Amino acid sequence: MVDITHKIITQRTATAQAIVKVGSPETMQAIINKTVPKGDVLEVARTAGLFAVKNTSNSIPDCHPMPIEFTGIEYELLEDSVLIKVTVKAIYRTGVEVEAMHGSSIVALTMYDMLKPIDKQVEISTIKLLHKKGGKSDYGVKGDLNLSVAVMICSDSVASGKKEDRAGKVITDKIKKLGLSVSNYTVIPDEVTDIQETINKFCDSKKDLVIITGGTGLSNRDVTPEAVIPLLDRRIPGIEEAIRSYGQDRTPYAMLSRSVVGFKGNTLIMALPGSTAGASESMDAVFPSILHLFKILNGFNHGK
């Protein structure tokens, strides 16, 4: 199966449909009047659909087992057909569209099996996804933000040439995958004055986003939070908490990190861990949803 451990957990919803077309008006009447010899077609099919949704991963090889929180099965009885709609909800790392389609398929097949003794013209059609929500595309920012982004590496060993930077490169690669570009890539030692001077320079040049990696731990040379916090006009505790919570689910050492996020003027400053894994996981924890901040700065009002 595809590795989804890097994804954040969100509420996922999907609705799929299937259509069962019958061969005669008498079949529709038998469904409505519950006189089909095999039983109540709609309720038996509904039960089969509920089981199908919960067992999708047992039938589709690449589907992940899902903690299904809700399944709703609705019928619309038309003149010569039954329109089936299956809605599935889960709070998880991946979507539930296959579960919804699997459920609608099994509902339709169950109806077919129950109706075939009385109607040889029954057919199944139009199994498809109607809509889904809750994935990365719903929490990202559509359109070109055209942000000016800078990446800072705070590390004595990288600045002195004793060690190769990896965390900064991981951050840069993830920024590029978001459709953004890094206009400045800077390596500086773990010195409060150097960190503050570099941040001030980026803010003066109207950078939208400054991502710092390194110096957020608890060693004597880890001074990035001490340098960053006095410069911030507004901290954003929720982002800091999201980064640590995401990391703590993956390593017990995440609680030792002192990541800092906030605004200096209109520049968003993020101080992330210096390890490659810590930097990568911190980016996964909050991007692309964090880019919504820039829509807010530009007057987005959530439809109010």
C-alpha positions as CSV (number, residue, x, y, z in Angstrom):
1,M,0.0,0.0,0.0
2,V,1.0,3.6,-0.5
3,D,2.8,5.2,2.5
4,I,0.4,7.8,4.0
5,T,2.1,8.2,7.4
6,H,3.2,11.7,6.4
7,K,-0.3,12.9,5.9
8,I,-2.3,14.9,8.5
9,I,-5.6,13.6,9.9
10,T,-8.6,15.5,8.6
11,Q,-12.3,14.7,8.3
12,R,-12.9,13.0,4.9
13,T,-16.3,12.8,3.2
14,A,-17.3,11.2,-0.1
15,T,-20.6,10.5,-1.9
16,A,-20.9,8.0,-4.7
17,Q,-23.9,6.7,-6.7
18,A,-25.1,3.7,-8.6
19,I,-28.3,3.2,-10.7
20,V,-30.3,0.0,-10.8
21,K,-32.6,-0.1,-13.8
22,V,-35.4,-2.6,-13.9
23,G,-37.2,-4.1,-16.9
24,S,-40.9,-3.4,-15.9
25,P,-43.2,-1.3,-13.8
26,E,-44.2,-4.4,-11.9
27,T,-40.7,-4.8,-10.6
28,M,-40.7,-1.3,-9.2
29,Q,-44.0,-2.0,-7.5
30,A,-42.7,-5.2,-6.0
31,I,-39.7,-3.2,-4.6
32,I,-42.0,-0.5,-3.2
33,N,-44.6,-3.0,-1.8
34,K,-41.9,-5.3,-0.4
35,T,-43.3,-8.3,-2.3
36,V,-40.1,-9.5,-3.9
37,P,-39.7,-13.2,-2.9
38,K,-36.2,-12.8,-1.6
39,G,-37.3,-10.1,0.9
40,D,-37.2,-6.3,1.4
41,V,-34.9,-5.3,-1.4
42,L,-34.1,-1.8,-0.1
43,E,-33.3,-2.8,3.5
44,V,-31.3,-5.9,2.6
45,A,-29.3,-4.0,0.1
46,R,-28.7,-1.2,2.6
47,T,-27.4,-3.7,5.1
48,A,-25.1,-5.2,2.5
49,G,-23.8,-1.7,1.6
50,L,-23.0,-1.0,5.3
51,F,-20.9,-4.2,5.5
52,A,-19.2,-3.4,2.1
53,V,-18.1,0.1,3.2
54,K,-16.5,-1.2,6.3
55,N,-14.8,-4.0,4.5
56,T,-13.5,-2.2,1.4
57,S,-9.8,-2.8,2.3
58,N,-10.5,-6.6,2.3
59,S,-11.7,-6.4,-1.3
60,I,-9.5,-3.7,-2.9
61,P,-5.8,-4.6,-2.4
62,D,-4.3,-1.1,-2.2
63,C,-7.0,0.4,0.0
64,H,-6.0,1.2,3.6
65,P,-8.2,-0.1,6.5
66,M,-10.3,2.9,7.5
67,P,-11.9,3.9,10.8
68,I,-15.3,4.6,9.2
69,E,-17.3,7.0,11.3
70,F,-20.5,7.3,9.3
71,T,-22.2,5.6,6.3
72,G,-25.5,6.9,4.9
73,I,-27.4,5.1,2.1
74,E,-30.2,6.9,0.4
75,Y,-32.6,5.8,-2.4
76,E,-34.5,7.7,-5.0
77,L,-37.2,5.6,-6.6
78,L,-37.7,6.7,-10.2
79,E,-40.1,5.4,-12.8
80,D,-37.9,2.5,-14.0
81,S,-34.9,2.6,-11.8
82,V,-33.5,3.1,-8.3
83,L,-30.9,5.8,-7.7
84,I,-28.5,4.8,-4.9
85,K,-26.4,7.4,-3.1
86,V,-23.8,6.3,-0.5
87,T,-22.1,8.9,1.7
88,V,-19.1,7.9,3.9
89,K,-17.3,9.9,6.5
90,A,-14.0,9.3,8.4
91,I,-11.4,11.2,10.3
92,Y,-8.2,9.9,8.8
93,R,-5.2,10.5,6.6
94,T,-6.7,9.4,3.3
95,G,-10.0,9.8,1.5
96,V,-13.1,7.6,1.5
97,E,-14.2,7.8,-2.1
98,V,-13.4,4.2,-2.9
99,E,-15.3,3.1,0.2
100,A,-18.3,5.1,-1.0
101,M,-18.1,3.6,-4.5
102,H,-17.6,0.1,-3.2
103,G,-20.7,0.6,-1.0
104,S,-22.8,1.8,-3.8
105,S,-21.6,-1.1,-6.0
106,I,-22.5,-3.7,-3.5
107,V,-25.9,-2.1,-2.8
108,A,-26.6,-2.3,-6.6
109,L,-25.3,-5.9,-6.9
110,T,-27.5,-7.0,-3.9
111,M,-30.5,-5.5,-5.6
112,Y,-29.6,-7.3,-8.8
113,D,-29.3,-10.6,-7.0
114,M,-32.7,-10.2,-5.3
115,L,-34.5,-9.0,-8.4
116,K,-33.1,-11.4,-11.1
117,P,-35.7,-14.2,-10.3
118,I,-38.5,-11.8,-11.2
119,D,-36.9,-9.6,-13.8
120,K,-34.3,-10.7,-16.3
121,Q,-33.8,-7.2,-17.6
122,V,-32.3,-5.6,-14.5
123,E,-29.1,-3.8,-15.1
124,I,-26.6,-1.7,-13.2
125,S,-25.1,1.5,-14.5
126,T,-23.5,4.8,-13.7
127,I,-21.4,3.9,-10.7
128,K,-19.4,7.0,-10.0
129,L,-18.1,9.4,-7.4
130,L,-20.3,12.5,-7.0
131,H,-18.1,14.6,-4.7
132,K,-15.5,14.4,-2.0
133,K,-13.8,16.7,0.4
134,G,-11.3,16.9,3.2
135,G,-8.1,16.2,1.4
136,K,-5.0,18.4,0.7
137,S,-6.7,20.1,-2.2
138,D,-9.4,21.5,0.1
139,Y,-7.0,23.0,2.5
140,G,-4.4,24.4,0.2
141,V,-4.6,27.7,-1.7
142,K,-5.9,27.7,-5.2
143,G,-4.2,30.1,-7.6
144,D,-0.8,31.7,-7.8
145,L,0.1,33.3,-4.5
146,N,3.4,34.6,-5.9
147,L,5.0,34.7,-2.5
148,S,8.6,35.8,-1.8
149,V,10.2,33.0,0.3
150,A,13.5,32.8,2.1
151,V,15.2,29.8,3.8
152,M,17.7,30.3,6.6
153,I,19.9,27.5,7.9
154,C,21.2,28.2,11.5
155,S,24.1,25.9,12.1
156,D,27.6,26.4,13.3
157,S,28.8,23.2,11.6
158,V,27.1,24.0,8.2
159,A,28.3,27.6,8.3
160,S,31.9,26.5,8.9
161,G,31.8,23.9,6.1
162,K,32.1,20.9,8.5
163,K,28.7,19.6,7.6
164,E,26.5,19.5,4.6
165,D,23.0,21.1,4.8
166,R,20.2,18.7,4.3
167,A,17.3,20.2,6.2
168,G,17.3,23.4,4.3
169,K,17.3,21.5,1.0
170,V,14.4,19.4,2.1
171,I,12.5,22.6,3.0
172,T,13.4,24.1,-0.4
173,D,12.2,21.0,-2.3
174,K,8.9,21.0,-0.4
175,I,8.4,24.7,-1.1
176,K,8.9,24.1,-4.8
177,K,6.4,21.2,-4.8
178,L,3.9,23.7,-3.6
179,G,4.4,25.8,-6.7
180,L,6.5,28.4,-4.9
181,S,10.1,29.3,-5.3
182,V,12.9,30.2,-2.8
183,S,14.5,33.5,-3.7
184,N,17.0,33.5,-0.8
185,Y,18.9,30.5,0.7
186,T,21.2,31.6,3.5
187,V,23.5,29.8,5.9
188,I,24.5,31.5,9.2
189,P,26.0,30.4,12.5
190,D,24.1,29.9,15.7
191,E,24.5,33.5,16.9
192,V,21.5,35.6,18.1
193,T,22.8,38.8,16.4
194,D,23.4,37.1,13.1
195,I,19.9,35.5,13.2
196,Q,18.2,38.7,14.1
197,E,20.1,40.8,11.5
198,T,19.3,38.3,8.8
199,I,15.6,38.2,9.7
200,N,15.4,42.0,9.8
201,K,17.0,42.2,6.4
202,F,14.5,39.8,4.9
203,C,11.6,41.7,6.5
204,D,12.9,45.0,5.2
205,S,13.0,43.5,1.7
206,K,9.3,42.5,2.1
207,K,9.7,38.8,2.2
208,D,6.4,37.0,2.7
209,L,7.7,33.9,4.3
210,V,11.0,33.2,6.1
211,I,11.6,29.6,7.1
212,I,14.4,29.0,9.5
213,T,15.9,25.5,10.3
214,G,18.1,24.8,13.2
215,G,18.8,26.0,16.7
216,T,15.4,25.1,18.2
217,G,16.7,22.3,20.5
218,L,18.0,22.6,24.1
219,S,21.8,22.6,23.7
220,N,23.8,25.6,24.8
221,R,24.2,26.7,21.1
222,D,20.5,26.4,20.3
223,V,19.4,30.0,20.4
224,T,17.0,30.5,17.5
225,P,13.9,30.9,19.6
226,E,15.8,33.5,21.8
227,A,16.6,35.4,18.6
228,V,13.2,35.1,16.9
229,I,10.7,35.6,19.7
230,P,11.7,39.2,20.6
231,L,11.2,40.2,16.9
232,L,7.7,38.9,16.5
233,D,4.6,41.1,16.6
234,R,2.2,38.2,16.8
235,R,3.0,34.6,17.6
236,I,0.7,31.9,16.3
237,P,0.5,29.2,19.0
238,G,-1.8,27.0,17.0
239,I,0.8,26.4,14.3
240,E,3.5,25.7,16.9
241,E,1.2,23.2,18.6
242,A,0.3,21.5,15.3
243,I,4.0,21.0,14.5
244,R,4.8,19.5,17.8
245,S,1.7,17.3,17.9
246,Y,2.5,15.9,14.5
247,G,6.0,15.2,15.5
248,Q,5.1,13.7,18.8
249,D,3.0,11.1,16.9
250,R,6.2,10.0,15.1
251,T,9.0,10.4,17.8
252,P,8.9,10.9,21.5
253,Y,11.7,13.5,21.1
254,A,9.4,16.0,19.3
255,M,8.4,17.5,22.7
256,L,12.0,18.7,23.1
257,S,11.8,21.0,20.1
258,R,11.1,24.7,20.5
259,S,9.6,25.6,17.1
260,V,8.4,29.2,16.9
261,V,6.0,30.7,14.4
262,G,4.7,34.2,14.1
263,F,4.5,37.5,12.2
264,K,6.9,40.3,12.1
265,G,4.9,42.9,10.2
266,N,3.4,41.0,7.3
267,T,6.3,38.5,7.1
268,L,5.5,35.0,8.4
269,I,8.6,33.6,10.3
270,M,8.8,29.9,11.0
271,A,11.6,28.5,13.1
272,L,11.8,24.7,12.6
273,P,14.0,21.9,13.9
274,G,17.4,21.4,12.3
275,S,17.3,17.7,11.8
276,T,16.3,16.6,8.3
277,A,13.4,14.5,9.6
278,G,12.3,17.2,12.0
279,A,12.3,19.9,9.2
280,S,10.5,17.6,6.8
281,E,7.8,16.5,9.2
282,S,7.2,20.1,10.4
283,M,6.6,21.1,6.8
284,D,4.2,18.2,6.3
285,A,2.4,19.1,9.4
286,V,1.3,22.6,8.4
287,F,1.7,22.9,4.6
288,P,-0.2,23.7,2.4
289,S,-2.9,24.8,4.9
290,I,-0.7,27.4,6.4
291,L,-0.7,29.3,3.1
292,H,-4.3,30.2,3.9
293,L,-2.8,32.9,6.2
294,F,-1.8,34.9,3.1
295,K,-5.4,34.8,1.8
296,I,-6.5,36.3,5.2
297,L,-3.9,39.0,4.9
298,N,-5.3,39.9,1.5
299,G,-8.8,40.3,3.0
300,F,-10.4,36.8,2.7
301,N,-13.4,36.7,5.0
302,H,-14.6,33.1,4.9
303,G,-17.8,34.1,3.0
304,K,-19.0,36.5,5.7
